[in-house]
Amino acid sequence: MSQASIEVRDLVVRYGAVAAVRGVTFTVGAGEHLTLLGPSGCGKTTTLRAIAGLERPTSGEIRIGGSPVFASSTSLNVPAERRGLSMVFQSYAIWPHMTVFDNVAYGLRVRRRPEAEVVTRVREALDLVQLGELDDRSASKLSGGQQQRVALARAFVFSPSVLLFDEPLSNLDAKLRAEMRVELKELQRRLDITSVYVTHDLEEALAISDRIIVMRDGAIEQVGTPAEIYDRPRNTFVADFVGSANLIRGRRRPDLERARPERAVNVWPARIRQRVFQGDFTQYHVEWDGRQLIVRSAAPEPLAEGDEVFVSAEPRHCVLLEE
């Protein structure tokens, strides 16, 4: 597989008076797996479609492998089929009347590749997604996970320089989605190809990404590795979106900063209002000084609703957020 970097500069996409993407700038390194993460309507899919050539931006510039494919300044807009990339859709877009082999071979045959090459490439692609023994099966008789694998094989069979994924696992059940994340990560590693992945699922983004871009309202909120996004969210939106943080409003107290350490210990009395068993841990909804906190505990002996407890927070586990 060939690799190509992607550069997006000052990208704006408008639908009438509505700005779906507002001046987005980022780079994807050759061979990097970047995820656009955010809630519905944040502009992530529109950004992906602009890279693919399926959406014409209002302004900005997009380069693939150093070559411009869109530039508003020169009215350049390279058609999707000439951008050297492939896309995996949420709907899979499998042709049910074709066999597995013919589905995967379709793109090569459209490009008029010799049949011997078609056979070799399709068999290699099907082996990579563990469907080698189902090549002559009708696509209409495949499970959801198998259809997803066919869509993946069809996307990379003609060696694109970039793979784009638009929420490809969202139609699968939770167990299969978790399995496919692992398979997708392994496939990315073996193909060693540049990819941009769109999802609203945090676990998915953490599992498969080299870097994550968190988007909101058409703009970028934070860029970082999965660990940076999870452990060091930049603001309240990102912290709330990663979903495991307690957001506490406060103010700086210089008098406590100068105090002796024992006077500034982070321990407060609180009361358990609700207990929710979650399997590996128990989640407690705790009332503390008029605030609601969520605490997860793996202790074998559960606490009871109504119990008075003490809540403590290690300073090194506290993150100061921007407004």
Secondary structure by P-SEA (a helix, b strand, c coil): cbbbbbbbcbbbbbcccccccccccccccccbbbbbccccccaaaaaaaaaaccccccbbbbbccccccccccccccccccccccccccccccccccccaaaaaaaaaaaacccaaaaaaaaaaaaaaaccccccccccccccaaaaaaaaaaaaccccccbbbbccccccccaaaaaaaaaaaaaaaaaaccccccccccaaaaaccccbbbbbccccccccccaaaaaaccccaaaaaaaccbbbbbbbbbcccccccccccccbbbbbbcbbbbcccbbbbbcccccbbbbbbbcccccccccbbbbbbbcccccccccc
